[in-house]
Amino acid sequence: MDELLRVTTLDNRRLRERLSGLEQQYGSHRLRITDAAYFGPKGSGGPAVSGFRFNGEIIDGAGKRVGRLERHILTEDGRTVAFNAHMWLEPSGRGQGFSKAFTGAINDYYRRSGVDRIKIFAVQDGSVAWARAGFDFDRTPENLARALSSIRERAAAISPDCSRADRKLLGDIMKRFKGADARYPTPRELVELTGDDPELGVELMKGTSWHGVQMLRG
């Protein structure tokens, strides 16, 4: 991936060709790259390329499109960063192994390619999925503040309908956000929270939005 950033011209056709190796079978579905394009320089005097994106269609065994995805690869602070813009599957395309197989394969590819970290912005169902996938909160002050605000609002919204014991569980884990950053619960801890309601953590996280990061290099 980092080699694709070290080019001197914005040749989108060549980029698309270089990414064709991703067009493989993942689970029961296949990925087809639909387009790829470079981002230009952020300012004068900078490198010719600051990043690129690629979009793909997810095709089932009958040749029907059942989903789509978009990924961005860019440079931040001298490091190569992947941003998972989105991945969506039709209900008929879910539960057939694509997401797990594709995520495992491309994360391995990222590691081999020298990608430093993966970033996401989690909303709706993605807030639960990315938390279960082990993403941590993006600790940049602005993004972290927004995440905590969203989680606090969601906890306050669901608390009245919880049992007394579950309200205490919510209160106890939310208190950890008042200490040092190192004590903050991770998204996975939050989504796996169980009590009288075994889905307490899921109910908490599915209504939140947050910026997340997963480090790939030590």
TIDRENFI-687743 format. One record per residue: residue number from 1; residue in one letter; x, y, z of N, C-alpha, C in turn. Coordinates in steps of 0.001 Angstrom, whole numbers, plus 500000, padded with zeros to 6 digits. Example, Ala and Ser with C-alpha at 12.3 -4.5 7.8 and 13.67 -1.06 7.14 Angstrom:
<recs>
{1,"A",{513190,494310,507800},{512300,495500,507800},{513200,496700,507800}},
{2,"S",{512850,497750,507080},{513670,498940,507140},{512900,500030,507870}},
</recs>
This chain:
<recs>
{1,"M",{500813,498801,500000},{500000,500000,500000},{500858,501265,500000}},
{2,"D",{501930,501271,500796},{502741,502480,500851},{503429,502748,499516}},
{3,"E",{503706,501684,498742},{504303,501886,497424},{503350,502632,496497}},
{4,"L",{502061,502407,496653},{501075,503078,495817},{500979,504564,496141}},
{5,"L",{501493,504959,497298},{501497,506368,497667},{502755,507078,497186}},
{6,"R",{503798,506295,496874},{505062,506898,496456},{505141,506971,494932}},
{7,"V",{504203,507683,494359},{504184,507879,492909},{504257,509374,492619}},
{8,"T",{504591,509708,491396},{504771,511116,491033},{503622,511671,490207}},
{9,"T",{502726,510803,489733},{501577,511257,488953},{500312,510584,489465}},
{10,"L",{499173,511234,489254},{497886,510710,489707},{497289,509837,488600}},
{11,"D",{497827,508635,488461},{497405,507710,487415},{496366,506742,487988}},
{12,"N",{495095,507114,487889},{494031,506304,488484},{493850,504961,487783}},
{13,"R",{494116,504911,486493},{494003,503643,485777},{495038,502650,486285}},
{14,"R",{496256,503110,486447},{497318,502250,486967},{497005,501813,488403}},
{15,"L",{496461,502716,489194},{496069,502389,490559},{495039,501267,490565}},
{16,"R",{494026,501399,489704},{492983,500371,489625},{493593,499013,489273}},
{17,"E",{494546,499003,488354},{495199,497750,487960},{495969,497146,489135}},
{18,"R",{496665,497993,489887},{497479,497496,491007},{496610,496918,492121}},
{19,"L",{495377,497382,492229},{494479,496905,493279},{493670,495677,492862}},
{20,"S",{493843,495237,491626},{493038,494121,491122},{493280,492829,491895}},
{21,"G",{494411,492727,492592},{494675,491530,493377},{493708,491329,494531}},
{22,"L",{492993,492386,494891},{491997,492272,495963},{490707,491612,495474}},
{23,"E",{490577,491462,494168},{489348,490889,493604},{489412,489368,493736}},
{24,"Q",{488972,488906,494891},{489023,487492,495222},{487729,487060,495894}},
{25,"Q",{487653,485771,496166},{486532,485203,496895},{486789,485355,498384}},
{26,"Y",{485810,485888,499089},{485889,486024,500540},{484612,485409,501113}},
{27,"G",{484740,484292,501788},{483529,483602,502219},{482769,483125,500992}},
{28,"S",{481458,483389,500987},{480625,482969,499857},{480524,484018,498763}},
{29,"H",{481136,485183,498954},{481013,486279,498006},{482360,486662,497412}},
{30,"R",{482301,487451,496380},{483506,487909,495703},{483507,489439,495674}},
{31,"L",{484693,490010,495765},{484844,491467,495674},{485214,491851,494249}},
{32,"R",{484541,492881,493728},{484883,493454,492431},{485158,494939,492633}},
{33,"I",{486370,495372,492322},{486721,496785,492433},{486014,497558,491321}},
{34,"T",{485274,498593,491684},{484539,499369,490691},{485292,500619,490259}},
{35,"D",{486030,501231,491159},{486836,502390,490789},{487863,502670,491873}},
{36,"A",{488873,503410,491491},{489929,503812,492419},{490451,505167,491974}},
{37,"A",{490803,506014,492918},{491256,507357,492566},{492177,507908,493637}},
{38,"Y",{493180,508635,493180},{494116,509289,494078},{493539,510599,494609}},
{39,"F",{494006,510976,495816},{493782,512323,496340},{494992,513152,495926}},
{40,"G",{494769,514361,495560},{495866,515244,495198},{496583,515774,496426}},
{41,"P",{497608,516589,496218},{498362,517152,497341},{497500,518070,498191}},
{42,"K",{497810,518109,499491},{497054,518973,500413},{497482,520432,500309}},
{43,"G",{498645,520672,499776},{499129,522043,499654},{500312,522107,498721}},
{44,"S",{500697,523286,498328},{501824,523432,497423},{503107,522985,498109}},
{45,"G",{503975,522385,497327},{505248,521931,497860},{505205,520568,498506}},
{46,"G",{504012,519964,498601},{503896,518652,499218},{504074,517548,498194}},
{47,"P",{503897,516299,498614},{504035,515176,497686},{502929,515202,496640}},
{48,"A",{503171,514526,495519},{502175,514505,494443},{500891,513824,494885}},
{49,"V",{501000,512874,495808},{499848,512097,496249},{499761,512136,497772}},
{50,"S",{498569,512392,498293},{498382,512342,499741},{497569,511126,500164}},
{51,"G",{496977,510429,499190},{496212,509240,499512},{495400,508766,498323}},
{52,"F",{494674,507685,498523},{493765,507214,497472},{492602,506474,498110}},
{53,"R",{491568,506281,497343},{490401,505520,497785},{490090,504466,496740}},
{54,"F",{489417,503403,497179},{488873,502447,496212},{487508,501986,496679}},
{55,"N",{486631,501747,495714},{485277,501277,495963},{485105,499905,495337}},
{56,"G",{484271,499096,495956},{484042,497769,495420},{482615,497309,495601}},
{57,"E",{482203,496408,494742},{480914,495743,494865},{481138,494335,495413}},
{58,"I",{480207,493884,496230},{480255,492540,496790},{479244,491691,496016}},
{59,"I",{479733,490637,495379},{478929,489839,494452},{478728,488429,495011}},
{60,"D",{477479,487956,494991},{477224,486609,495507},{477486,485550,494433}},
{61,"G",{477247,484291,494777},{477545,483195,493869},{476727,483203,492596}},
{62,"A",{475581,483890,492616},{474731,483977,491425},{475060,485192,490569}},
{63,"G",{476080,485958,490981},{476460,487142,490217},{475675,488389,490570}},
{64,"K",{474901,488332,491646},{474092,489474,492058},{474865,490346,493050}},
{65,"R",{474763,491658,492889},{475405,492556,493848},{474627,492548,495154}},
{66,"V",{475315,492234,496243},{474657,492163,497540},{475277,493136,498546}},
{67,"G",{476217,493961,498099},{476817,494920,499020},{477856,495786,498329}},
{68,"R",{478445,496649,499118},{479479,497543,498601},{480394,497949,499752}},
{69,"L",{481570,498426,499401},{482505,498907,500412},{483368,500015,499834}},
{70,"E",{483966,500782,500731},{484885,501853,500347},{485997,501926,501380}},
{71,"R",{487231,502043,500908},{488392,502166,501777},{489270,503310,501294}},
{72,"H",{489905,504003,502232},{490851,505068,501924},{492212,504699,502504}},
{73,"I",{493266,504992,501774},{494636,504826,502248},{495312,506185,502131}},
{74,"L",{495881,506671,503217},{496461,508007,503218},{497659,508074,504147}},
{75,"T",{498329,509194,504083},{499489,509418,504935},{499148,510451,505998}},
{76,"E",{499433,510109,507260},{499238,511030,508379},{500488,510999,509240}},
{77,"D",{501077,512154,509459},{502276,512256,510299},{503368,511284,509863}},
{78,"G",{503510,511132,508557},{504549,510260,508035},{504233,508783,508092}},
{79,"R",{503041,508418,508520},{502646,507013,508619},{501522,506719,507635}},
{80,"T",{501470,505472,507162},{500400,505047,506270},{499208,504596,507109}},
{81,"V",{498049,505154,506809},{496836,504914,507587},{495725,504449,506657}},
{82,"A",{494965,503446,507085},{493790,502986,506343},{492538,503493,507057}},
{83,"F",{491576,503973,506281},{490297,504417,506837},{489191,503568,506235}},
{84,"N",{488468,502856,507089},{487340,502041,506642},{486119,502935,506493}},
{85,"A",{485919,503468,505301},{484844,504424,505087},{483481,503777,505308}},
{86,"H",{483231,502649,504661},{482001,501905,504953},{482030,500532,504299}},
{87,"M",{481214,499644,504836},{480918,498361,504204},{479478,498026,504531}},
{88,"W",{478710,497714,503507},{477280,497453,503677},{476893,496206,502907}},
{89,"L",{476079,495376,503526},{475594,494154,502889},{474073,494100,502951}},
{90,"E",{473465,493668,501847},{472035,493385,501840},{471750,492298,502881}},
{91,"P",{470546,492293,503465},{470208,491206,504397},{470445,489818,503808}},
{92,"S",{470185,489659,502516},{470372,488346,501877},{471838,487955,501757}},
{93,"G",{472746,488953,501892},{474163,488674,501756},{474899,488513,503065}},
{94,"R",{474184,488688,504168},{474824,488626,505478},{474904,487187,505998}},
{95,"G",{475802,486981,506966},{475917,485688,507606},{476528,484607,506739}},
{96,"Q",{477265,484998,505702},{477865,484009,504800},{479388,484130,504748}},
{97,"G",{479938,484815,505743},{481379,484809,505924},{482175,485878,505209}},
{98,"F",{481501,486758,504440},{482274,487742,503682},{483009,488704,504596}},
{99,"S",{482304,489333,505521},{482909,490370,506355},{484125,489851,507118}},
{100,"K",{483978,488688,507734},{485081,488123,508512},{486264,487783,507616}},
{101,"A",{485987,487133,506476},{487069,486719,505590},{487769,487922,504965}},
{102,"F",{486993,488898,504505},{487600,490065,503869},{488401,490880,504876}},
{103,"T",{487833,491095,506065},{488529,491885,507080},{489843,491220,507469}},
{104,"G",{489824,489906,507689},{491053,489207,508040},{492101,489294,506944}},
{105,"A",{491660,489128,505685},{492602,489151,504566},{493194,490531,504349}},
{106,"I",{492358,491557,504369},{492891,492886,504073},{493711,493427,505238}},
{107,"N",{493378,493048,506475},{494209,493472,507600},{495596,492841,507528}},
{108,"D",{495658,491579,507101},{496966,490945,506896},{497740,491670,505792}},
{109,"Y",{497040,492045,504746},{497659,492784,503643},{498173,494135,504129}},
{110,"Y",{497371,494811,504948},{497804,496091,505521},{499102,495915,506314}},
{111,"R",{499152,494887,507145},{500352,494660,507965},{501577,494424,507087}},
{112,"R",{501421,493584,506065},{502545,493312,505162},{502955,494564,504398}},
{113,"S",{502004,495465,504198},{502260,496670,503410},{502757,497839,504245}},
{114,"G",{502925,497632,505536},{503446,498696,506384},{502427,499705,506858}},
{115,"V",{501137,499353,506799},{500109,500262,507315},{500227,500320,508837}},
{116,"D",{500223,501521,509380},{500428,501719,510812},{499168,501469,511632}},
{117,"R",{498019,501925,511112},{496782,501807,511884},{495572,501916,510965}},
{118,"I",{494454,501433,511464},{493173,501520,510762},{492269,502443,511571}},
{119,"K",{491576,503336,510883},{490665,504259,511548},{489240,504031,511033}},
{120,"I",{488283,504285,511909},{486876,504140,511531},{486068,505266,512166}},
{121,"F",{484874,505483,511639},{483876,506304,512321},{482645,505431,512458}},
{122,"A",{482321,505054,513679},{481270,504081,513945},{479941,504770,514217}},
{123,"V",{478901,504329,513529},{477538,504816,513754},{476581,503637,513609}},
{124,"Q",{475407,503759,514210},{474337,502783,514086},{474850,501363,514366}},
{125,"D",{474533,500400,513479},{474965,499020,513718},{476478,498899,513760}},
{126,"G",{477160,499803,513043},{478616,499765,513035},{479220,500033,514394}},
{127,"S",{478520,500756,515248},{479033,501036,516584},{479199,499755,517385}},
{128,"V",{478299,498827,517177},{478392,497519,517839},{479452,496653,517167}},
{129,"A",{479424,496605,515840},{480347,495737,515106},{481799,496131,515316}},
{130,"W",{482116,497434,515228},{483505,497870,515387},{483974,497704,516831}},
{131,"A",{483052,497869,517791},{483424,497631,519191},{483782,496166,519404}},
{132,"R",{482986,495272,518843},{483267,493838,518963},{484552,493460,518235}},
{133,"A",{484899,494218,517206},{486104,493927,516425},{487378,494379,517128}},
{134,"G",{487241,495049,518273},{488413,495409,519058},{488986,496787,518801}},
{135,"F",{488243,497661,518121},{488727,499018,517921},{488667,499791,519228}},
{136,"D",{489684,500601,519475},{489718,501477,520643},{489220,502857,520235}},
{137,"F",{488948,503687,521223},{488584,505060,520920},{489785,505811,520367}},
{138,"D",{489543,506653,519376},{490569,507577,518900},{490798,508583,520024}},
{139,"R",{492016,508623,520550},{492288,509432,521739},{492645,510888,521430}},
{140,"T",{492542,511331,520178},{492738,512760,519936},{491640,513502,520692}},
{141,"P",{491982,514611,521346},{491038,515258,522284},{489647,515525,521715}},
{142,"E",{489566,516073,520516},{488257,516410,519954},{487424,515167,519688}},
{143,"N",{488025,514155,519084},{487285,512932,518775},{486885,512177,520033}},
{144,"L",{487762,512149,521022},{487441,511461,522269},{486308,512162,523001}},
{145,"A",{486328,513485,523014},{485267,514251,523680},{483906,513965,523044}},
{146,"R",{483877,513872,521719},{482614,513591,521030},{482119,512186,521346}},
{147,"A",{483040,511230,521414},{482652,509860,521734},{482062,509770,523139}},
{148,"L",{482723,510402,524101},{482229,510347,525479},{480875,511015,525610}},
{149,"S",{480687,512118,524906},{479396,512798,524943},{478292,511902,524395}},
{150,"S",{478577,511218,523285},{477589,510333,522679},{477246,509172,523601}},
{151,"I",{478247,508597,524258},{478017,507453,525138},{477253,507879,526385}},
{152,"R",{477601,509017,526928},{476873,509513,528106},{475403,509775,527778}},
{153,"E",{475157,510364,526618},{473771,510641,526215},{472991,509342,526038}},
{154,"R",{473630,508342,525453},{472946,507068,525239},{472689,506363,526562}},
{155,"A",{473636,506400,527477},{473446,505778,528785},{472289,506434,529527}},
{156,"A",{472202,507754,529454},{471107,508468,530114},{469766,508120,529480}},
{157,"A",{469767,507877,528165},{468520,507589,527460},{467975,506205,527796}},
{158,"I",{468855,505205,527951},{468370,503844,528197},{468208,503537,529684}},
{159,"S",{468826,504321,530530},{468814,504035,531967},{467414,503925,532572}},
{160,"P",{466456,504816,532226},{465129,504721,532854},{464412,503401,532610}},
{161,"D",{464734,502716,531525},{464073,501452,531207},{464839,500234,531703}},
{162,"C",{465933,500474,532408},{466749,499374,532926},{466316,498983,534343}},
{163,"S",{466670,497784,534748},{466449,497381,536130},{467364,498183,537044}},
{164,"R",{467094,498147,538326},{467930,498874,539272},{469375,498393,539210}},
{165,"A",{469547,497070,539108},{470902,496517,539044},{471627,496966,537780}},
{166,"D",{470910,497006,536660},{471543,497419,535410},{471854,498913,535399}},
{167,"R",{471001,499710,536045},{471314,501139,536155},{472601,501338,536944}},
{168,"K",{472798,500507,537980},{474045,500603,538747},{475243,500205,537891}},
{169,"L",{475087,499137,537092},{476173,498727,536204},{476554,499854,535244}},
{170,"L",{475538,500487,534664},{475799,501608,533760},{476502,502739,534494}},
{171,"G",{476010,503048,535688},{476611,504134,536461},{478058,503854,536821}},
{172,"D",{478333,502605,537203},{479703,502247,537593},{480671,502347,536418}},
{173,"I",{480263,501851,535252},{481197,501872,534122},{481354,503280,533570}},
{174,"M",{480303,504106,533683},{480417,505489,533229},{481331,506302,534141}},
{175,"K",{481407,505924,535424},{482310,506628,536342},{483764,506499,535914}},
{176,"R",{484079,505413,535214},{485468,505219,534769},{485899,506275,533756}},
{177,"F",{484955,506918,533098},{485296,507986,532162},{485692,509272,532873}},
{178,"K",{485537,509317,534171},{485891,510528,534916},{487329,510502,535414}},
{179,"G",{488001,509376,535249},{489380,509278,535697},{490360,509569,534578}},
{180,"A",{491571,509047,534729},{492590,509218,533694},{492224,508382,532473}},
{181,"D",{492752,508799,531321},{492432,508104,530080},{492709,506613,530157}},
{182,"A",{493747,506235,530867},{494137,504833,530943},{493064,503962,531600}},
{183,"R",{492161,504580,532371},{491117,503824,533062},{489841,503714,532239}},
{184,"Y",{489774,504428,531120},{488544,504421,530340},{488227,503009,529851}},
{185,"P",{486956,502602,529935},{486591,501303,529358},{486749,501345,527848}},
{186,"T",{487125,500228,527266},{487244,500149,525816},{485858,499956,525206}},
{187,"P",{485709,500227,523917},{484428,499938,523271},{484000,498482,523440}},
{188,"R",{484972,497550,523397},{484609,496137,523577},{484068,495892,524982}},
{189,"E",{484679,496481,525994},{484150,496326,527356},{482721,496830,527438}},
{190,"L",{482460,497939,526789},{481122,498526,526843},{480104,497638,526137}},
{191,"V",{480428,497152,524945},{479460,496374,524183},{479220,495007,524815}},
{192,"E",{480187,494506,525586},{480039,493192,526224},{479445,493279,527625}},
{193,"L",{479033,494464,528031},{478428,494644,529352},{477111,493870,529438}},
{194,"T",{476989,493028,530475},{475770,492240,530665},{475276,492391,532093}},
{195,"G",{473991,492244,532257},{473375,492332,533576},{472084,491555,533560}},
{196,"D",{471039,492115,534167},{469719,491489,534047},{469334,491408,532572}},
{197,"D",{469726,492425,531838},{469564,492413,530383},{470875,491916,529780}},
{198,"P",{470891,490721,529201},{472146,490196,528633},{472661,491021,527458}},
{199,"E",{471799,491879,526898},{472193,492727,525767},{472372,494180,526194}},
{200,"L",{472669,494394,527464},{472785,495755,527978},{473846,496553,527220}},
{201,"G",{475007,495952,527024},{476075,496652,526326},{475740,496944,524874}},
{202,"V",{475053,496016,524231},{474630,496229,522843},{473656,497392,522767}},
{203,"E",{472696,497425,523695},{471736,498531,523727},{472446,499865,523938}},
{204,"L",{473484,499844,524750},{474247,501069,525000},{474976,501528,523743}},
{205,"M",{475700,500630,523093},{476577,501043,522004},{475854,501286,520689}},
{206,"K",{474735,500615,520448},{474126,500734,519126},{473531,502116,518867}},
{207,"G",{473404,502921,519896},{472900,504272,519682},{473974,505334,519757}},
{208,"T",{475241,504934,519675},{476340,505894,519819},{477069,506107,518499}},
{209,"S",{477871,507151,518464},{478775,507389,517338},{480140,507745,517913}},
{210,"W",{481188,507198,517303},{482522,507422,517854},{483598,507146,516797}},
{211,"H",{484706,507851,516928},{485878,507631,516093},{486746,506555,516769}},
{212,"G",{487163,505578,515976},{487947,504487,516527},{489247,504267,515775}},
{213,"V",{490144,503533,516414},{491442,503229,515816},{491894,501844,516253}},
{214,"Q",{492563,501144,515353},{493167,499842,515660},{494606,499885,515161}},
{215,"M",{495538,499721,516086},{496958,499771,515743},{497381,498438,515124}},
{216,"L",{498170,498498,514056},{498651,497293,513402},{500127,497053,513652}},
{217,"R",{500831,498105,514074},{502277,497993,514321},{502570,498396,515751}},
{218,"G",{503587,497777,516338},{503947,498087,517708},{504622,499415,517844}},
</recs>
